[in-house]
Amino acid sequence: LPLSEKALAMQTVLSVCLGPMENWKASLECQAQAGYNAIHFTPIQPTGESGSCYSLAGQNSIAPVFFKGKVTDPAQQLQQLEKTI
């Protein structure tokens, strides 16, 4: 059943503050235990000149900070992202 707007408890997370995706599970479990049932992630693309998470350098890639340099193939990055969230 869909949630009503009154049942939605959402939190925004600054994706870059979560660090590499391998660390996300522990942080997101804390969010769930706190009662949140939806998470809004700020963009995960590489940032532009200003460094703002909403100023994107490219829309078709994922920032390397989320992979500790271990995963460089875009398809593998997307697979890891899908498994994480």
N, C-alpha and C positions, 0 to 999 in steps of 0.2 A: 504494500500500500504506500502511496506517496505520503510524504510528511506534509503537514499543514505548515504554513509560515510561522505559526506560533510554536511549533515543535522543533523548529530549526535552531540549533545552537552552533554557530559558526565562529571560528577563530581564524584570523589572518596570521600567517607566519612569513617572516622574511626568509625566503628559501636559502639565501646565502648564509644566514646565521645557523641553519641546520647543519652546515658542513657537508662532507661527502655523503652520498646516498647510503652508504653502509651504516651510517650513524642515525639515519632518519627514523628507523623503526622504534628505537627507545624513546625518542622525543615524541613521536606521534602516539605511542601507547600512553604516555603521560597525558596528552591532550584528550584521548578517549576516556581515560579514568577520571578526568576532570569534568566529564559530561558533554564534551563537544561531539557532535555527530556529523560535522562538516568542516573541512579545512580549506581555506583559500590560500593558495601558494602565490607569492609574488613571482614574476617571470623568472625562468631558469636559463634564459638565453644569455650569451655574453653581453656585458654592458658596454655602452658607448662611452664617449669622451667624458661625460659628467660623472660617470660611475654610479648614477642612479639606477636602481633595479628596473625602472620603467623607461630608461633610455637604452634601447637595444642596438647593439652593433650588428647583429644579424638575427633574423627571425627563424632561420632554418637549422640552427644548431643549439647544442646545450653547452653551457659554460663548463670548461674543464675542471673548475674548482669542485664540482660535484663527483668527480671520479678519481681524484688523487693521481691523475696521469695514467691509471691502469687500463682504462677503456678509452680507445681513441676512435674506433669505428662508429660512425653515427648510428648504424642499425643496432649495434650492441648497446650503445648508450640508451637508445629508446627502449630496448628490451629490459635493461636494468631499471629504468624509470618505471615502466609498467609493472614490473615485479615488486618494486618498492612501495608504490602507492596503490 
